[in-house]
Amino acid sequence: MKPLTPPQIKVLQHMRDTGQSINIDATGRAYMADGTQVNQLTLRALVKKQVLSPCGKDLFGNGVTAYEIGPEAQAA
């Protein structure tokens, strides 16, 4: 696995410090409950690296609407 970039580390550190998850709104924008916006490329990279795992789905169960820090990343 490639090392994390500074923006990725910043997002993960903020999530750990505040205990928040990343939410996806209807337009596809990623944000946290405190209003912190998350770049789409950063989010995709963290999901691809399996650092973030899905924790919420839409009403029909088709699309992911929230991500949390995965169990592997929490142990590290």
N, C-alpha and C positions, 0 to 999 in steps of 0.2 A: 504494500500500500504506500502510495506517495505521502510525504509529509503534508500536514495541513498548512494552508497559506495564512498570513496574518488576518485577513478578513474572516476566514473560517474560524480561526481560534477566538477572535473577538465575539462572534455570534455564540459559539459554544460556551465561552466564559460568562457571557451575559445570561444565557439560559441557566447555567449552573448557579450563578449568584442569585438570580431572582426566582428560580423554580418555575419558569414559564415554558410554554410550548410555542411552536410556530403555527399560526393559523393561516389558512388560505381563504380569501374572500371570493365572492362570486365572479369577480373579474380576473382572478388568478394571481392577485398580489399577495405576497407573504408578509406577515407582520406578527408582532407579539402583542399581548394584551395591553402593555403599557404604551403602545403606539410605535415601538421600534420597528422600522421597516427592514426587511431582509431581502437582499439582492437575489433574483431568481437563479443566477448562475451559481452563487454561493450555496443556495439551498439544494440545487440539483447535484452539485459536487459532493455535498455532505451526505445526501441520500445514496448516491452512487458508491461512496466509500463506506456505506453502511454505518455511519456514525449516528445518523438520525433514523428513526423508525416510525412508521405511520401509527397514529394513536386515535384517529377520528376519520369517519367516512361521511359522505353526504347522505341525504335522506333515503336515496335509492340503493346505497351501498356500492355505487360504481366508482366514485372518485374520492381520493384522499383529501381531507380538509384540515388535517392537523398532523404535526410531527413532534416527537419528543426525542430526547437523547436516548439512543439505544443502550441496551444492557451491556454490550461489549465496551462502549465508550465510557459508561459510568464507572466500570471497574478499573479503567486505565487512569 
